[in-house]
Amino acid sequence: MSDKSTAGNMLDAAKAKVNEGADRAREAGHNLSHAVTGDMKDKAEAVEDHAKAKVHNAEANAEYTEGKREAKDGDGH
């Protein structure tokens, strides 16, 4: 990954999880709006937000894994 410390990796993992949560909340809102109005734009935005959430989840997992590895190595980067 990069030369971040364990804390840096864990902070980035937390940020990615917050972004994932926001994406999932937007997805739910768009799905609800689509269910009420039938507007396909809302469904498309829900699909987009779902994809973004998956990306943020993957980023969080990668940062967390790297942080754990860094904690075991303890080499500072």
NORCOR-V706914 format. One record per residue. N is the residue number from 1. RES is the residue in one letter. SS is DSSP state (2 for helix, 1 for strand, 0 for the rest). BURIAL is 1 if it has 9 or more other C-alpha atoms within 8 Angstrom, else 0. D_FIRST is the distance of its C-alpha to the first C-alpha in Angstrom with 2 decimals. Layout:
n: (N/N)
res: (RES/RES)
ss: (SS/SS)
burial: (BURIAL/BURIAL)
d_first: (D_FIRST/D_FIRST)
This chain:
n: (1/2/3/4/5/6/7/8/9/10/11/12/13/14/15/16/17/18/19/20/21/22/23/24/25/26/27/28/29/30/31/32/33/34/35/36/37/38/39/40/41/42/43/44/45/46/47/48/49/50/51/52/53/54/55/56/57/58/59/60/61/62/63/64/65/66/67/68/69/70/71/72/73/74/75/76/77)
res: (M/S/D/K/S/T/A/G/N/M/L/D/A/A/K/A/K/V/N/E/G/A/D/R/A/R/E/A/G/H/N/L/S/H/A/V/T/G/D/M/K/D/K/A/E/A/V/E/D/H/A/K/A/K/V/H/N/A/E/A/N/A/E/Y/T/E/G/K/R/E/A/K/D/G/D/G/H)
ss: (0/0/0/0/0/2/2/2/2/2/2/2/2/2/2/2/2/2/2/2/2/2/2/2/2/2/2/2/2/2/2/2/2/2/2/2/2/0/0/2/2/2/2/2/2/2/2/2/2/2/2/2/2/2/2/2/2/2/2/2/2/2/2/2/2/2/2/2/2/2/2/2/2/0/0/0/0)
burial: (0/0/0/1/1/1/0/1/1/1/0/1/1/1/1/1/1/0/1/1/1/0/1/1/0/1/1/1/1/1/1/0/1/1/0/0/0/0/0/0/0/1/1/0/1/1/1/1/1/1/0/1/1/1/1/1/1/0/1/1/1/1/1/1/0/1/1/1/0/1/0/0/0/0/0/1/0)
d_first: (0.00/3.77/7.12/8.34/11.09/11.94/14.20/11.86/9.60/13.03/14.51/12.11/12.80/16.44/16.52/15.28/17.99/20.54/19.86/20.22/23.48/24.75/24.12/25.99/28.78/29.23/29.29/32.00/33.94/33.95/34.99/37.78/38.91/38.99/41.03/43.48/43.85/42.83/41.02/38.61/36.55/35.63/34.64/32.44/30.72/30.26/28.60/26.26/25.42/24.87/22.32/20.50/20.61/19.08/16.10/15.73/16.18/13.40/11.00/12.58/12.32/8.61/8.27/11.24/10.24/7.26/10.03/12.51/10.87/10.61/14.19/15.39/14.09/15.22/14.19/13.18/9.60)
